[in-house]
Amino acid sequence: MTARGGARKGVIIASVLLAVLLLAALGVWLGSMTGRQEETEAESFGESFAEEFSIAHVEYSTTERTRGPVVATLVFDVEGEFTVLGDGETTHTFTKNGIHVFRFKDTEDNVTEVRAAVTWIASGGEG
């Protein structure tokens, strides 16, 4: 084998190795993209499932701008035995804008949270 033939063989081997590395990197990148798409689809399904088959929701005494308190009531959408955690109450009275999280569990100890948020209580000269 001549020096020229050996150099050509080295270039070919280096080119093949580079191509293999690029294909491997492309495969990893595509795999991560596919995984993220599946994760996003799962998140989307979870959100739509929760909206469609909710266990409970919050009803408010008013949703109009007000100076007075707003009472948020946890209402169960399905029949069953539920234990409200924390203070054990299914109502919360807001005297100012804020968030309250109702937490409850079913008979199998599955804990669910439902958020109540009020942003329409006027303060001071508002409303």
C-alpha positions, 0 to 999 in steps of 0.5 A, spaced: 500 500 500 502 506 498 502 512 502 497 515 498 492 509 498 493 509 506 491 517 506 485 516 502 483 510 506 484 514 513 479 519 510 474 514 508 474 511 515 474 518 518 468 520 514 464 514 515 465 515 523 463 522 522 457 520 518 455 515 524 456 520 529 452 525 526 446 520 525 447 518 532 446 525 534 440 526 530 437 520 533 438 522 540 435 529 538 429 526 534 428 522 540 428 527 545 423 531 540 418 525 540 418 524 547 416 532 548 411 531 543 408 525 547 409 529 554 405 535 551 400 530 548 399 527 555 399 534 559 393 536 554 389 530 555 390 530 562 387 537 562 382 536 558 380 530 562 380 534 568 375 539 565 371 534 562 370 529 568 371 534 574 370 531 581 368 538 584 368 546 582 367 552 585 361 557 585 361 564 587 356 568 591 358 574 586 362 574 580 360 582 579 365 587 582 364 588 589 366 592 595 363 586 600 365 579 601 365 574 596 363 567 598 366 561 595 363 554 595 366 547 593 361 543 590 362 536 588 360 534 581 360 526 583 357 522 588 361 519 593 364 520 600 369 526 600 373 528 606 375 536 606 382 537 608 385 543 612 379 546 616 374 541 613 369 547 610 366 547 603 366 555 603 371 560 604 369 567 605 374 572 601 374 579 604 380 581 599 382 579 592 386 572 593 386 565 592 384 559 597 385 552 595 380 547 597 383 540 598 379 533 599 380 526 599 376 520 597 375 513 600 381 511 597 386 517 600 386 520 593 387 527 594 385 533 589 385 540 590 381 545 587 383 553 587 378 558 588 381 565 586 377 572 587 380 578 583 373 583 583 373 585 590 374 593 590 379 596 595 379 603 597 375 608 592 375 603 586 368 599 584 
